[in-house]
Amino acid sequence: MSTTTLIVVIAVVALVVIALAVTLRLMTRRRHLRDRFGPEYERTVQEEGGTRAAERDLRAREERHDKLEIKELPAERRREYADAWSSVQEHFVDRPEGSVAEADDLVARLMSERGYPTEGYEGQLRDLSVEHGRTLDHYRAAHDVKMRSGGGQATTEELRGAMVHYRALFEELLTDQRSR
C-alpha cells in the first residue's frame, strides 16, 4: 500500500470517528433534553419550528435556571402553604372564580419564595419548564381558565378543573418533587 493511500485511509477513518463522536454527542444531548423537559421538548420544537432552534432555546433555559437560587422550603413554611391551599379550596363552593384567582396567586407566591422569578406568565413557564416540564400543561390549562374567568367566560366545571390543574403544580412545588 502506498503512503498516499495509507494517509487517505487514515484520514477517512479519522473523519468517520469524528462524525460518529459528534453524532453520539448530539444524540446524548437530545436525549438529555427530552428526558429533562418531557412534553415541553416537543412543544418547543413545534413553537420554534425545528429541533435545532428548540434545543438552543431549551439549553438557554437550563443556563438561566442554573443561575437561579431555587431552594426547598422549611417544613413549617410547607405546612403554612398547605393550609393556605386548603383555605383556597374551601372558598371554591361560594366563590369559584375568586378561588381560581387565589390559587393562581398562591402558586405565584410559592414560586417566588422558592426562588423562581415571577415576572410574567411566559417567564414563569420558561423557568418552571426546566424542573417541572411535565406539569406545565396543568399550569397552562389553569391559567387559560383563569384568564377566561375574568370575563365570565368559564363554566363552573372549567373552574373546578383549573383548581385541579393548579393543585398539580402547587403540590409539586411544595414538596420539591421534580417531574423529571
Protein Blocks (a to p, Z undefined) as FASTA:
>chain_A
ZZklmmmmmmmmmmmmmmmmmmmmmmmmmmmmmmmnmmmlmmmmmmnopaklmmmmmmmm
mmmmmmpccddddfklmmmmmmmmmmmmmmmmmmmmlmmmmmmmmmmmmmmmnopacehj
klmmmmmmmmmmmmmmmmmmmmmmmmmmmnopacfklmmmmmmmmmmmmmmmmnopafZZ
